[in-house]
Amino acid sequence: MFPYPSGRLHMGHVRVYTLSDTLARYYRMRGYQVIHCIGWDAFGLPAENAAFERSEEPDQWTKKNIAYMKQQIKQLGCSFDWKRAAVNWDPVDQTVLADEQINEAGRSWRSGAIVEKKYLKQCFVFNETNNTYKKYYSTKTPYKSPSSTLVLPLPPTGFELVCTQVLARHGCRALEGRKYDKLTMALWTQAKEEQALTEYGQQFGEDLQYFISINDKLGRGQLSGLGKIEHQNLGRRLTERILPLFMNGLLTNSSTRIRIVNSGKPRTKESSDAFVQGLPIAIKRLIDYEPANPTLLSFYDDIKYQTYFKQDKQLKNKLRSIQVQPYSRKMARNVLERLFKESFIDKLANGSYLIIDNESGKSIKNEIDAVRMLHGLYLIGPNLREEGVEYLLEKYFNLNESAWFAYLQDAKEYYEKGPGLSDRTIIHEMAQILLDDFFLHSEQCSQINSTHILRARFTHAEAIIPFAALLKIPILSDKSTPINETYTYENNGWRGELVSPMTANIQWEIYRNHNNGTTHYFSNQQILIRMLFNEYPVPFKYECQPYNMINHLFYKIDELKRCYRISLHDSLDTLDKDDWQTLINIQRMWMGECNGVNILFKLSIPTSEYDFIETFTIKPDALLNITHLYIQSTHKLARPDLIEETETGAKRLRIDAIHPLTERELPIFINDDADFGPKIRANMTMLNVQIGTPISNKFDESFANKHNISTFINSSSHWYRMDLETLLAELRSRELGGYRTSGKLNDWCISRQRYWGTPIPIIHCNHCGAVPVPMSELPVQLPSIKNIKSSSKTGISPLTNAHDWIKIQCPKCGNLNAKRETDTMDTFVDSSWYFLRYLDNENTTKPFEPDIANKLMPVDLYIGGLEHALTHLFVARFIQHFMHSKGLCTSIEPFKRFIPIGMVQGKTYKTSSGQYVSKDNIMTIDKNTVIHSLTKEPLQIDWEKMSKSKYNGIDPEEIINQYGVDFTRILMLTFVHPRSLRNFNLEDGIADGLQNWFKILINLYVELIESRTKSNIKSSMTNKEFKQIEIDLREQRLNTIYTVAFYIDSFFSVASAVIELQKLTRYLRKVPINIKQQSNEYIRCLCDLLVMIGPVIPFLSSELWTILQQQIKSNVDDYDLSKSLFEQNYPKLPDDYPGKINALYDSTIFASMPISRSLLSSLSTSDVLQYLNENDHQSQMKMFIANNGLKLDRLRKLGDYCATLIYERDPNVTIIEQPEPINDKKKSKTLKKKNVS
């Protein structure tokens, strides 16, 4: 991704470009032809505003910044192909990755201003999405009830409340099981014993012990003070809200009753008792305690469910794949780095510890498990607020980390108890039973003689979750394949704000029409239901149609029963790719399911805003049966001067729509009661229009009959002899829709009312309409305009002031009064295809030559931050698919692999009010305490994205001037994976460690000079010993080549590769001096070391290479010492060097053996099993599998490096003992087992 020319590089730039340069150099030396291009995020509002603030012209300001930043990039030693970089403002060469966006609050994300909706003639690319992205919910917290009784909207006229049903969870309480605290404390104790705690880690131990003491003082699993208050207040607020029902029973001394039901377990009985305590004394006498129905309220414990879940292999695999994804490891490491030293975290991540709770069977096997346990404590903490526990554990998670592990917890609930099971398991059936019970009681209490005005059920979250999911999740079809569906908040309708383990209560209010005579039992047509989640009104899932648009939160019971008898909808297939999974999930959420088509209707009389109106329908087969259209009252066409009232009282437009095929004139009515489908986004105008088909829709039939709409259909027309696909093809040929699309997709507005952007190459002529600018006049150059800043304030494009530029002759008819388009393009239009232009940047007749694109596309590697890449990758894929559809590219996807670079974070200091404090105003008291030097207020220390406003930014030039370019590069590439957040701090000693390694590296080559200049070196080493050392050197060298290439090719983990090179450096340091003087193998090691480390630290490596050139007079195998370092070939493994086959369980390799690399590609699962079983460790391997209760899951291959059998825990096998892992000939890390009783 390319930099925005702000004037200076920041550390995030350094991280991205040093990584891309390292990989570019690496692959060049491996023999690949590498295109490593660079450009500038030059156009757009940020550059325009920055120039205005400095009273400069945007082009001059941008060019000046580019010149300076180009010098900075070159200073970093980045080997970009500058010949392909943009050299002028030609739109084909601009690559801009920023754009104005609107946030969830309807504000501009740049200015914060509320966005106004205006209807203007704009340029669009159809069927794209807007640039919004819902963030994951930051955390789960206990139920936050309303502070007082809410005043809710009144029901429709004639309806009165007769009953309320409540399903409430058992309430906030102390931690019940011991798995979270015991396992976390055991891990902390292990770190303490190894002296691997940070200062923050020491404090964490104290906080944890305090938390456990408060929890145990309250009592394991006991209802906390907050939980009691929660249920008492719920009873109080319910009483206030439905007091007339209670008072009627008390005053008339009737049989009016309140039913209280709990699951029969002590926890829920405590909750129901607390609820009753919140009721007034007079009302308590109305209570009946109804016997519990375990099937309804405790079905999570049902043996049928437990048996099924343990056998559901696919389910567990899907959940596991979510939990162990790379981003989880990154987030886990971020948390643990605050508590433990790096070496301890590495061992934990590598599976060197196994900490088991024998009581629950839960364990910590890696860094993800560790943080999941800590996060479990983090969630319980607020429950104990009334017991004096402050949020001690909150300070160990930042917002992103807390959000991610809340997401993992929701995913676990989703697959174990929620819609992830769907109708594959017993859970769906039992949730349906509870739903049926709600329906039954709703009908019973709506009877005139019903005496029950409140029914409150108390149960566990495990019962509420699937029920809530069934109520809220979208259901679209009769088929269900949820196991192919990867959990995300947005993708499934399973969302933390509505459905989560912390869901406190669900209420149904039942309303009866009291104006409907005196029948003994009211029909379902006279029963309305309103649902409340946590006491706030919410809609049922969007397939359910509300009573009307005014009373849109009230639903007829028959409509709800119809809606909830449909099976769960088909899920979208997901691609199991480590690089792309997160991005794929987000894009699938943006796009939605393409389950309908768009249809365009021309207007009989075009208006100033519209030539046609568009609708989206999931029933395209009704195309020929359309007799009229509906628009909502919010539609732009629903304006007074266009509306007339018919004799029957309907509101109709004075203009008609033209049927796109039959050309029949269709009347357009304003009616908010029609079925407009789900309200996905308010700005989607095509969802404000709906077709009327009386032949297949009862509402449409009734409406047509009432308002005298002709329902005659000429079924003898030739259109009726065509199938649906032919009709849709005809629509497409007429450019009137017919494309399969989603209700979520919107048109892409590319017009921008700003100066600093690519001019839209269109000329407007009064005679010819919109005419393209001739090819010979492209690209259109921006004119120079004075006082651009003042003209931008009007909301009209500043280019409207360039009168001489605007006026132009029409290239089609010669009209001298034609005008240029004055809007400029969205910068994503430029950046969406730059990779294609860079392949052929000197082509003056075409954007690119298809033959060149077909040869070189797709791009092998895309590097950039995830947040910035989300929208750019979306539009880039959109354009690439378009190019493919036009036959310009054989490649469908533009990019093969993706590295989402983690942000660089700096240390921040904040006051209790959240104000940031600069380092100049802090005072360190001791290891754990930092205060404000002026106010003496204690300060909070955290890691956050670098920013001037947070006083944690670091200028890369300062680092370069102090430590040098190579040191700066390796500082940004080591210690963490590229995907991980990088906490940048030179105060923790990492600089000293790297500097020491630099000294060792340099000394290797200085010692080579000394050894070669000394002639009196004596040694008692025998020839046999000499040869053995050379054999060991060769083995060490080849192993390093293998491992470095493995880490880079497979995971792009330069940090891991550098660790291996540091090992080789230290190994060579210990070699005897006569080996250094005489051994060719040692010289080969020195050559290989420089070539492998050269892409990371090119300057120092090149300097050290000159020492080899001066000292080594004879040839070295595979190297030409007369050439420079970067003209050398990367070291290769000999053909007979083996790969590996492994058996892996939870990041622990418990069996491994070498195998010919030529065989790896052809190995099957059974082949690998056979090889390992025939190995010397067959018995140990079988014992490890048996003792850990494992079963084979799948085979995973990584190039010609290794093939690995992945094992997982078999839930049907009881674990007896955890043995030590099996070591191969090389020394491996020992698996430490720690049982927690």
Secondary structure, 3 states (H helix, E strand, C coil): CCCCCCCCCCHHHHHHHHHHHHHHHHHHHCCCCCCCCCCCCCCCHHHHHHHHHCCCCHHHHHHHHHHHHHHHHHHCCCCCCHHHCCCCCCHHHCCCCCCCCECCCCEECCCCCECCCCCCCCCEEEEECCCCCCCCCCCCCCCCCCCCCCCCCCCCCCEEEEEEEEEEECCCECCCCCHHHHHHHHHHHHHHHCCCECHHHHHHHHHHHHHHHHHHHHCCCCECHHHHHHHHHHHHHHHHHCHHHHHHHHHHCCCCEEEEEECCCHHHHHHHHHHHHCCCHHHHCCEEECCCCHHHHCHHHCHHHHHHHHHCHHHHHHHHHHHCCHHHHHHHHHHHCCCECHHHHHHHHCCCEEEEECCCCCEECCHHHHHHHHHHHHHHHHHHHHHCCCCHHHHHCCHHHHHHHHHHHHHHHHHHHCCCCHHHCHHHHHHHHHHHHHHHHHHHHCCCCCCEEEEEEEECHHHHHHHHHHHHCCCCCCCCCHHHCCCCHHHHCCCCCCCCCCCCEEEEEEEEECCCCCCCCCCHHHEEEEEEECCEEECCCCCCCCCCCCCCCCEEHHHHHHHCCCCCCCCCCCCCCCCCHHHHHHHHHHHCCCCEEEEEEEECCCCCCCCEEEEEECCHHHHHHCCEEEECCCCCCCCHHHEEECCCCCEEECCCEECCCCCCEECEEECCCCCCCCCCCCCCHHHHEEEECCCCCHHHHHHHHHCCCCCCCCCCCHHHHCCHHHHHHHHHHCCCEEEEECCCCEEEECEECCCCCCECCEEEECCCEEEECCHHHCCCCCCCCCCHHHHHCCCCCHHHHCHHHHEECCCCCCCCCEEECCCEECHHHHHCCHHHHHHHCCCCCCCCCHHHHHHHCCEEEEEEEHHHHHHHHHHHHHHHHHHHHCCCCCCCCCEEEEEEECCEEEEEEECCCCCECCHHHEEEEECCEEEECCCCCECEEEEEECCHHHCCCCCHHHHHHHHCHHHHHHHHHCCCCCCCCEECCHHHCHHHHHHHHHHHHHHHHHHHHHHHHCCCCCCCCCHHHHHHHHHHHHHHHHHHHHHHHHHHHHHCCHHHHHHHHHHHHHHHHCCCHHHHHHCHHHHHHHHHHHHHHCCCCHHHHHHHHHHHHHHCCCCECCECCCCCHHHCCCCCCCCCCEEEEEEEECCEEEEEEEEEHHHHCCCCHHHHHHHHHCCCCHHHHHHHHHHHCEEEEEEEEECCCEEEEEEEECCCCCCCCCCCCCCCCCCCCCCEEEEEC
